[in-house]
Amino acid sequence: MKKFALATALLSAAAIATPALAQSGEGHAEVRGGYVTGSGYDDATLGVAAGYDIDLGTAFAGAEIAGDKILAGGEEVIFSAGGRLGTNIGTGGKLYAAGGYTFGYVDDPYAGVGYQHKLGNSLYGKAEWRHQFLGGGFKDYDTFMVGLGFAF
């Protein structure tokens, strides 16, 4: 119940803050795929994500929600809510650290790093590594992803 309350509070705060900051940031939506390894996994993964980044000059901060599925038979979709904090690189790059919490059959925190780069006015590509911290005596796992998205 605590996890649900925390997720609800984080998403509510993001939803309330977004309209007030609409002039100083951008939304994004993406599809992504990658590879999961560790904790008994060596499988492909596919997912979608949406978020909002706030421009802080040479830096940025953002919030994101996502759904990802390990393509091994019978695995459920894992939902996540998190954030990222990073620096703008040149006119089209974003280097960032990410962290958040997953919900579903995996109910644990994650942390990672990534790089996103504009491929035109609205299109972008990204690469990200995430480390999933599993509790309950299970071994952690890593996800390596690439994505293609649209900023608006």
Phi, psi and omega in degrees: 000322179299320181296318179295318179296319178296315180297317179298317179296316180296314181292324177294317179298318179295319181293322179289320184287330187301311181298323181292334183254013187301333181280347187240027180197192179213147174271164176208153175221141186211160166247148183210157178213161181182207187223132178251133178219142181110162179054035179088359180260142166207073191219161174283156177221148175228150179195178176226153179211156175216146181196186181215129177250137177259126179283125179244032183088253178275356180233176175208159174224144183211165175236150184210143170239150185207162171225124182230146180230126170285130189280002175295148183305131172084357180284144179272165173289137176257124177263150179216153174225131182197192181218171176214149181222129184199191182239146176280134180247114181062213181265351184223002185251153175222118175254130189212161168252142182233154176198156179174204186222140177256154182227139181136217177290342170251120185234068188210166180282160174223160174215152180190185177223157179200171176222133179236140182221135178294140177242030185145200181293317186237337183278144175217158172241156180210159172225138183213144172244135176231142174247122181264122180268105182266136176263189174068027178081004178273151178281144177296164173221164181240146176235131176247120187233152165233148182217162176229127186219178182233123177263142180219000000 
